[in-house]
Amino acid sequence: MKNEVIKGSCEHCGFAYKGIIIPGADGDFPNIKCPNCHQETHNFDEASIVDERDKVEHYDLDYKENLY
């Protein structure tokens, strides 16, 4: 499995973040915790998909980078 660049916005606090998900030894990706409120978030996708959606919806979010 390869690393994935992701972007998301926490469904709990709305914090926008981006980072690289690194698969564990078993090949599964870890659960994502928001870097701001530290709650588990499921609101993320591949960065390229988010970038395309942002172009259409005219978002200009300032993402904080993290490594998961």
N, C-alpha and C positions, 0 to 999 in steps of 0.2 A: 504494500500500500504506500501511496505517496502522501506527502504533506499537502494540506489544502489551505489556501488563503481564504479567510472568511470575513464577513462584515455582518453586523447586526445591531439591533437596538433592543435593549433589555425591556421585556414586557412588564417588569416590576417598577423600575424607576425611570425608564426612557433613555438611559445612557447609551450613546452611540459608541461602538467599539469595533476594532478590526484586529486580526491577528492570524497566526498560523496554527492550525491544529496538527499536532504530531501524534500519529497512532501509537498505541501502547505495544508492549511485547506480544500481546495476543492479536494485534492487528486492528483492534477496535479503537475508535476515537474516544477521548475522554469526555465526560460531561463538562459543559461550558458554564462557568460561573462568571457573573457580571463583575468586571473590575471595580465597579463603583459600589454596589450594594451587596455584592458577594452571594447573591441568591442564584440558584441554577436557572439558566435561561435556555429556551429552545427557539428563540427568535433570531436565527442566523441563517446565512446561505453562502454559497461561493461568492467571493468578492466580485467576480465578473458579472454575475447575475444582478447583484445589488447595484453595481455601477450602471448597467443598462437601464434598470428600473428608475434609478435616480435621474438619468437624462430625460426620461419621459415625464416623470413626476416633478422635475425641477427641484429636487432636494439638494441642499449644500451642507451636509452634516460634517462636523469636525470630529473625526473618529480618533479615539485614543488607541494606540497600538499595544498589543499584548501577545504573549507567546503562551499557548495552552499545551 
